[in-house]
Amino acid sequence: MAKDTIDKTEKEITIIVNGREKTVTAKEMGEGDLVALAFDNPPTGEFICFTITFRRGQGNKPEGTLDEGETVKLKEGMIFNVTATDKS
């Protein structure tokens, strides 16, 4: 009988980023991770900033806004909206 070689510590979860399903193994993500999932070619420039909102999150913070430098714990089915804004 063959031994199960699947690594059980790398649990896959599905999150929704800008309306598209994404499968990830991370337990939490920051702004850069979510921007990379949201855009194939993220907008760049001196005045570009990103706004990230989420819902269907973990217990004590099921929804909110992810600020620069923060991370958020991921949960199956969590929904993220990532928008780019020009601050000029």
C-alpha positions as CSV (number, residue, x, y, z in Angstrom):
1,M,0.0,0.0,0.0
2,A,1.4,3.4,-1.0
3,K,2.0,6.0,1.7
4,D,0.0,9.3,1.4
5,T,2.6,11.8,0.3
6,I,0.4,14.9,0.3
7,D,1.6,17.6,2.7
8,K,-1.3,18.2,5.1
9,T,0.2,21.4,6.4
10,E,-0.3,23.2,3.1
11,K,-4.1,23.4,3.2
12,E,-5.6,25.1,0.1
13,I,-8.3,27.6,0.5
14,T,-10.3,29.5,-2.0
15,I,-10.8,33.3,-1.7
16,I,-12.5,35.8,-4.1
17,V,-10.4,38.7,-5.3
18,N,-12.1,41.3,-7.5
19,G,-14.8,38.7,-8.4
20,R,-12.3,36.0,-9.4
21,E,-11.7,32.8,-7.4
22,K,-8.1,32.3,-6.3
23,T,-6.7,29.2,-4.6
24,V,-4.0,29.9,-2.0
25,T,-2.1,28.1,0.7
26,A,-1.2,31.1,2.8
27,K,-2.7,31.6,6.2
28,E,-2.5,35.4,6.0
29,M,-1.8,38.0,3.3
30,G,-0.7,41.6,3.1
31,E,-1.3,44.4,0.7
32,G,1.3,43.3,-1.8
33,D,0.1,39.7,-1.9
34,L,-3.5,40.8,-2.6
35,V,-2.5,43.4,-5.2
36,A,-0.5,40.7,-7.1
37,L,-3.6,38.4,-7.1
38,A,-5.9,41.2,-8.2
39,F,-3.9,42.5,-11.1
40,D,-1.9,40.7,-13.8
41,N,0.0,44.0,-14.3
42,P,-0.6,46.3,-11.3
43,P,-0.7,50.0,-12.0
44,T,2.5,51.7,-10.9
45,G,3.6,55.3,-10.3
46,E,4.5,57.8,-7.7
47,F,0.8,58.6,-6.8
48,I,-0.8,55.2,-7.1
49,C,-2.3,53.8,-3.9
50,F,-4.4,50.7,-3.3
51,T,-7.6,50.3,-1.3
52,I,-8.3,46.8,-0.1
53,T,-11.6,46.0,1.5
54,F,-12.7,42.5,2.7
55,R,-15.7,40.7,4.1
56,R,-16.5,37.2,5.3
57,G,-13.3,37.2,7.4
58,Q,-12.2,35.6,10.6
59,G,-14.1,35.9,13.9
60,N,-13.5,39.3,15.6
61,K,-12.9,41.2,12.3
62,P,-15.2,39.7,9.6
63,E,-15.0,42.8,7.4
64,G,-12.9,45.9,7.1
65,T,-10.2,47.7,5.2
66,L,-6.6,46.5,5.0
67,D,-4.2,49.4,5.7
68,E,-0.6,49.6,4.4
69,G,1.7,47.3,6.4
70,E,-1.1,45.2,7.8
71,T,-2.0,41.6,7.1
72,V,-5.3,39.8,7.3
73,K,-5.9,36.1,8.3
74,L,-7.5,34.2,5.5
75,K,-10.7,32.2,5.7
76,E,-12.3,29.9,3.1
77,G,-14.7,32.0,0.9
78,M,-13.3,35.4,2.1
79,I,-14.0,38.2,-0.4
80,F,-11.6,41.0,-1.3
81,N,-12.0,44.1,-3.4
82,V,-8.7,45.7,-4.5
83,T,-8.8,49.1,-6.3
84,A,-6.0,51.3,-7.5
85,T,-6.3,55.1,-7.1
86,D,-4.2,57.9,-8.4
87,K,-3.6,60.4,-5.5
88,S,-2.5,63.3,-7.8
